[in-house]
Amino acid sequence: MATELNPTTTEPAPSTTADTSAAADRDLKNAHRTMWSLGDFPAVARDVIPALGPRLVDVTAVTAGETVLDIGAGSGNAAIPAARRGAHVVASDLAPALLDVGRRDAERDGVALTWQEADAEALPFADAAFDVVLSCVGIMFAPHHQRAADELLRVCRPGGRIGLLAWTPAGFIGQMFAAMKPFNPPPPEGASPPPLWGDEAHVRELLGDAVEDVQVRTESLPVGCFDRPEAFRRYFGTTYGPTVAAYRRLAADPDRTAGLDAALDDVAARFMGDAGAMEWEYLLVTARRR
């Protein structure tokens, strides 16, 4: 396509739609990178949801010698268990701060794998490069779901396996995001809510006919870390990036802050049983690349 010229200067005209869109996307990804660097997500992965990564590795039957990519790996909740099986693992994530924690943990434990900063919507890997592609509550936070799904499919070899674990919209974390929605700015145009990756119909549409042997399970993670709603709210308000970011945006507005407190306490109370016992629902999807 010919470059449009400014008639007074004969220089290329500035600010094309494509340039504006690319700049907006960079800003959005930088905001996500910053958000996940807030708080202490590795503590959440270690202390609250440590069972999820090994569960995903088990159900995808990762074996020694296979090449494995973990998208949105964070500090390695799934990547490190996969590497313990002798697989050649690449842990990728948009937030280098999370990868740094995982790298230190793996080195301390003598587990060898590669840590690489990467955008789930533009993965820096060759087509069909991996035998297994995983994501444990990771890819769901990429804002453009179809782009991320297309990249996941592109880097998985024909016959390779895919394993995805995401919080459901109706489960506790999905409802927590719904409770936080009125206190957050509206999402950028084209961005989709993360818990949609926990909706079976949505995931099937994203993967389309590029996969076969699709198996879908709805399971729950028992969580007993919090004895009352306020304990959950205080913990997530200081450790979980999206919640920390929401509170920071409201720091100058005590009434809105109190409103977010009440919303989080309410959703936690709805899901708490005796002595604070909770069940956090997630969708587990496995498939084979056609």
N, C-alpha and C positions, 0 to 999 in steps of 0.2 A: 504494500500500500504506500502511495506517495506521501511524504511528510508535508503537512499543511504549513505554509509560510505566512509570517506576519507581513502584510503588504508594505508597511512603512520601514521595515528594517531588513527584510528578506531573511530573517532568522526564523528557525522553527518556532511555531506558536507554543506558548507554555501551557501547562496544566491541562493535559488531555484527560479524558475520563479514565483511561487505563492507569495513568500516573496517579490520579487522585485515589482510585480504588486500591492500588498497590500501597500507597502511603497509609491509607486507612487500615489496611490489613496489617502492615508492620506495626502501627500504633496499637492495634488490638492484641497482637501477639506479644508485644512488649508489656502491655498491661497484664496479660495472663502470666507471663514470666515473673513479673514482680509479685503478683498475687500469690503464686505458689511458693515464693521465697519468704513470704510473711509467716509468722508463727513458727511452728515446728511440725510440719507434716510427717517427717520421719518418726517422730514420737507416736503419732496416730497409727502409722503403719506398724510400728513395733509393739505398741501396747494395747491397741483396740482392735485392729483388723489383721493381725499376723497370720491367721488361718487362711485368708483368701488366696494369697499367692500360691502356697503349696496345693490348695484345692484345684486351682486352675492348671497347674503343672501336672497334677495327677490325672485329671480328666482328659488332658490332651496327650498323655502317655509319652512325654518327652524322654528320649533315650540318649545314651552316650554316643557322641560322634555327630549328632544332628546339629545343623545350624539353626539358631533360634533368634528371633527378634522380639523384644518386649517393647511395645509402643506405649509411651506415657509411663515409663517404668518407675518414676519417682526415685526412691532410695533402694529399689531392688526387691520389692515384696515378692514378685514372681521370678525376676531374673536370677536372683541368687539361688533359690531352690532349683531352678532349671540347670544352672551351672554346676550345682552339687551333683547332678546326675551324670556329669561328664559331657554335657552338650557344649557347643561353641556358641556362646550367648553374646548378643549385643543388646545392652540396655540403653534405650534412647528416651530422651525427655526434653521438653522445651526449656525447663528450668535447670541450669547448671548447678545451682546451689543444692538441689536434691541429689543430683548425680554425685556430687562431691561427698555427701554423707554416705551414699551407697558404696562408693569406691573405697572409702576408709573402712567401712564395715567388712567388705569383702576381703580387703588386704589383711585386716586383723585376723580373719577366720581362715585365711589361706585359700580363698576361692577365686579362681581366675575367670574373668570375663571382661568384655570391652564396654566402656561407658562413653556415649556419644551424644552431644547436644543435637537435637533434631526436632523439626516441626512435623507433627503427624500428618499435616496436609501437604507436605513437600519433602518426603523422606529422601535423604541423600544416599540411597542404595540402588543397586542395579535391579532390573527386572528379574523376577524369579530367583532372587538371591538366597531365600531362606526355606528350610524344610518346614519350619513351624513359625507362625506369627501369633503372638499373644498380646493381650492387653487386659490388665486387672485394674478396674476403675480408673483407667487412664485416658484412653482414646475418647471416652465419652465427653471429656471436657474440651476437645477440639471444637471450635465454634461452628465450622461448616462440615456437617456430618458426612455428606456424600463425598466431598473431597477426601476426607480422612479414610473413608471406606474404600474409595478407589485406590488410594495409595497402599493401604493394607493388602488389597488384592493384587496389586501390581508386583509387590516384592515377594509374594508367596509363590513358590514354584508350582507348576501343575502337579496335582496329586498331593501337594503339601497340606498341612493341617492348620486350622485357624481356631483359636480359643479366645473367647471374649467374656468378661465378667463385668457387669454394670449394675448400679443401683436402680431399682424399679421406680417408676413414678409414684406408685401407691405405697411403697415401703417407707421406712422411717426417713432415710436420707432424701428420697424424692420429696417427701412431705416437708422436710426441713427446708429444702430449696424453695418449695412453694410458699412456706411461711416467710421466707426472707425476701421474696420477690417485691412486695410493696416498698421495701426499704432500700432497694437497689435501683440504679438507673436502668432505663429500658435497654434491652440488648441491641447491639448493632444490627442493621438491616442484613438479613441473610443468615444470622446466627440462630442456632436451634438450642433448646434447653438440654443440658447434659442428660437428665434422666430418661430422655427418649431412647437412648441406647439400651435402656432396660425394658423397652416395649417390644415384644416379639414381632409384631407386624412391621414396626419401623425397621428393625434390624434385618428382617427378611427382605424388605424393600431395598435397603442399602446394599446388601450383598447380591441380590438379584439372582440371575441364572449363572453367575460366575462360580457358584459353589454347588456342591451336592452333599449327600449324607448329613444333612443339617439335623442336629439334635439340640433341643431346647429344654432347659430345666429351670424351674423357679425354686430357689433354696433360700435359707435364712441363716444368718450368722448370729449365734448367741453372743450378747454383749452384757457383761455384768460389772462394768467398771464404775458405774454411776449409781449412787444410792438414792438420788432424788433429781428432779428435773434441773434444779439450779446447779447441781454439780456438773451435769452434762453441758449446760450453757456456759459456765465459766471455763470449762476445759476447752470446748470448741472455740470459744471466743478468744482464746489466746494461742491456740495451736493450729487450727484449720484455716488455711489461707482464705477461702471465700468468706468465712465468717469474720475473721480478723479484718479483712478489707471492708466489709459492711460496717463494722463498728467504727473503723477509722473514718469512714465517710460521714458518720453521724456524730463525731466527737464533739462538735460545737453545738449540738442540738439535744439537750437532755431529755426533752419530751419524746423525740423520735428514738433515742437510745432506749428509754424505758419501754417504748412500744415494741422494739425488737426483742428486748429481754422477755417481755410477756409472751410474744409470739413463739419464741424458742422454748420457753417453759411449757407453754400449752401443748406444742407438738410432742415434746418429750414425755409429758404426763400422759398423753393419749396412748403412747406405745410402751409405757412402763408397767410391769407387773409387780409381783411381790418382791420386796427388797431391791427394787430397781432393775429387775431382770428385763431385758429387751431382746427382740428379734429383728434384725435388720435384713430386709428382703433384697435379694439380688437375682438377676437373670444370668444364667450361664449358657452360652451358646458355643457349640463346636461344629465345625464343618470341614469339608475337604475342598480344596481348590480344583475346579473342574479342568 
